[in-house]
Amino acid sequence: MAKYDDQPYLMRGMKPVTTESSVLISSSRYLNDPRLRDWISTHFLRRSGKDLPTSSDAFLLHEILLDIQDKDHIEELFTAERRRWPELDRWFSEGFLSSFTREDLLAYPPGSLGRIFGDYIRQNNFELDIITRFEPKSQFDYYRMRNAQTHDLEHIVCGGGFDILGELVPYYVRLSNVPRFLTPELAGQVNLGQLLGATRILMRTGLHYPQSYPKALEATQHGMRVGEQSEPIFMMRYEDVMHLPVEEAREKLGIRGVVEVDTREASLAWDEYR
């Protein structure tokens, strides 16, 4: 019998690849970066712990992806999208950035979007900026800056708690919403952080905290439903509705399908929250 016939069915079709390179090399720019290989193997497989907060994972990933991505090509994709979509062109042309302070948020009436956000920041002694504010010099810079400025607000308006499994809600809102409005290639590029960030949470929950996995799936499914029903999440101007109760703010913004997902108890299974 021929050697080929002895191969398992799923192994057939494999071809040996040769190279003159003396180091690891792949056709994938992501596999080629040793920092990203280490990030994925570490943060997809590790347990959580107070020594290395899960929030630090995303910051490290952000820095790695900025070096890997072809930013000139992303600029070309954004430019082409602006020609196709006048609303996106206006959003970039306005270039609006937040300038509110913690005190501004706390001045809003109780129960309003702004006050809920302000109370959260004050009670946890957090800063308003997830990343250090900078002057955007490109379209991608501006997209990333607004993403950082609105992330915590997306937790509130999309129904995701401020705990580790609650992070899955805004992650999957973006992952299901952005591809509805941007071309597949551009959506894939701007959603890289969400893709890898969300997957690490699902992976680690399933591996180490299986009792919480059903709730993680519920948060994932909810985020997807909101993203599939809502207007373009990345262009929303929350600053215009800070004074409104959350339900009214959602209606004004075009955020639909929200059901509050309580992930607090399930998140306590993660070691860093004990």
N, C-alpha and C positions, 0 to 999 in steps of 0.2 A: 504494500500500500504506500502511496506517495506520502512524503513528509507533510505536505500541505493538508492532506486529509486527516492527519493526526492532530492538527491544531484545533483548539476550542473555537467554536463558531464566532464568538465575539472578538477573537484575537486575529481573525483573518483580515487581510488588507493592510497590515502594518508594513511599513517600508523603512529599512535602516537609513539613517541620515548621517552623512559625513560632513566634517568641517575642518578647516585648518586652524580654527581659533584655539588658543590655549586656555581659554576661560569659558565659563558657562555662557551660552548665547541662545537666544530664542527669537522667533518672529514676533513675540509679544513684548511690547515695551514695558508692560507691567511685570512680567516674569523676569525680564532682564535687570530690574532694579533690586539689588540685594536688600535695601531698606524695606521695600514693600513686601518682599518674600518673608522677611523677619517679622514685619508688622502683622501679616496675615497669620503666619504660624503661631505667633505669640497671642494675639488678641482674639483669634477665632477659637483657640483651644484652651486658654488659661482659665482658671477660676478668677473670681473677682477678689479684691482685697483692699483693705484700708491703706496699704502701702503704695498702691498705684490706682488712683481713682479712675473709674471707667471714663469719666469726662476727658481725661488726659489722652485717651486713645484717639479721639476724634481730632484733637489739636495736632498730634503727631502725624496723623494721616493727612490732614490738610497741608502740612508743610511738604510732605513727600510728594503728594499728587501735583502740587504746584511746580515742582521740578521736573516731573515726568511728562506732564501734558504738553502738547504742541500748541502753545498759546497763540502763535501767529495764525494757525489754521482755525482755531476757535474764533478769532477775530473775523476771519473771512466768513465763517458760518453765520455769525451774528449779523454781519453787514448784509449778507444775502437775505437773511430773515427780515431785516428791517425794510428792505425793498419790497418784500412780499406782504408784509403785515404792518399797515400804517399805525395801529395802536401800539405795537412794540417800538416803532420808530419814535413816536411821541414820548413813550416812557423813558427811553434813553435820552432823548433831547432835553426833557425836563431835568433829568438827573437829580431827582429829589433825594435828600438824605436827612435822617432824623437829627434833631438837635435838642430834644427834650432832656430834662434832668430828672433825678429821682424825686425832687421836690415838686416838679411839674406834675408828675404822675400822682403823687399823694394829694394834690389839690383837686383831683377829679372826685365826683360824688361816689359814695360807697356803692358797690355793685356794678360800677362801670368798668369797661375794659381797661382803661388807664389805671384806675384805682386798684383793681385786682392785680395787675402787673406790678404796680408800685409797692403794694403790700408784700408781694412775694419777694421782690428785690430787698426791701427793708428787713423783713423777718429773717432772711437768710444772709444778710450782709453781703450781697452780691454786687457786682459791677454791672452796669448797663450793657457794656460791650463784651461780646463773646471773644472777638478778636480786637486788637488795637486799631482804633480808627486811623484811616489813611486816606489820602487824596487819590481817588480812582483815576488812573491814567489810560484806561482802556475800557472797552465794553465789558469784558470779562471781569475786570476789577470791580466795576460798578455792580454787576450781577452778584458777585460774591459778597460785596459790602452790604447790599440790601438783604441778601440771604441771612447774613449774620445779624443784622439789625432786627429782623422780623421773626427769627426762629422761636424765641420764647413766647411771642405773641401768638404764633401758630399753635403752640401747645394749648393756649387758652381757647382760642376760637374754634379749633378743630376737635376739642374734647379729649386731649391727651394730658395725663397728669405729669407733674414735675418729679418723676422718679424714673428708674432705669427702663422699666417696661413701657412707661408712658412715652418714652422717646420714640417708640416704634410708630406712634400715631403720626407725628409730623414727618418722620422719615418716609412712611408709605403714602402719605398725602402727596408729597413731592414726587415720589417714584411713579405714582399713577396719574398725577395731574400734568406734570411738565410735558411728557410725551404726547399729550393730547393737543398741544399748542405749538411746540417746536418740532423741527424735523428730527427724525430718529437719531441721526448722527450728532446733532447739537444737544439734544436732550440727554443722550448717553454721556456726553462729555461733562455737562454741568451737573449731572446726577451721580457722578462717580463716588463722591464722598458719602452721599445718602445710601448708595448701593452697598458699599463695603461696611459703612457704619451700622446700617440696619442688620446686615447679615451676621456681623459679629455678635450682636445681642441675641438673635435667634439661635445661633450656633451654641453659644455658651449656656444659654438657658436650657436647651435640649440636652447638652452634654452633662451639665453639673447641677441643674435645678429643674429636673423634669416635672416636679409638682407644679411649677409655674408655667410650663410650656403651653397649656391650653389658654391661659390668660394672655400670653404673648401672641398666640395666633389670633385671639379675639382683637387685640389692639392692632395687629397687622391688617386684618380684614376690615376693621373700621376705618383705618387710615386710607385704605384703598378705595372704599366706598365714597368717602368725602372727596378724595382727589378726582374720582371719576365723575362726580356730579357738580363740582364747583367751577367757578370762573378761574382764570389763570392766577394761581396762588402767588407766583413770584412777582407779580406786578401790583399786588394789593397795597393800598395806602392806609394802613391801620391808624396812622396819626390823625386822619380825618374823622375817625369814629371813636376815639378814646373816651369821649364823654358819654357814650351810649351804653346801656346795659348790653351784656354779651349777646343775647338773643337778637337784639335790634342791630348790633354791629355786624353779626353774621349775615342778616338779611340785606343790609346795606352793601356789604362787600361782595355778596354772591357766593357765600360759603354754605353748602347744602349737605343734608344727610347726616348731620352731627348727632351722635349719641355719646353721652359722657361715658368713658371707659375707666372704671376704678381699678387701677393696677397697683395700688399702694401695698396691700397685703402680699400679693404675689412677688413684688419687688423685694420684700424683706427676706426672701430666701437667699438673695445674693449676699455673699459674705460681708461686703463692705457696708451694708446697711444694717448689720446686726450690732 
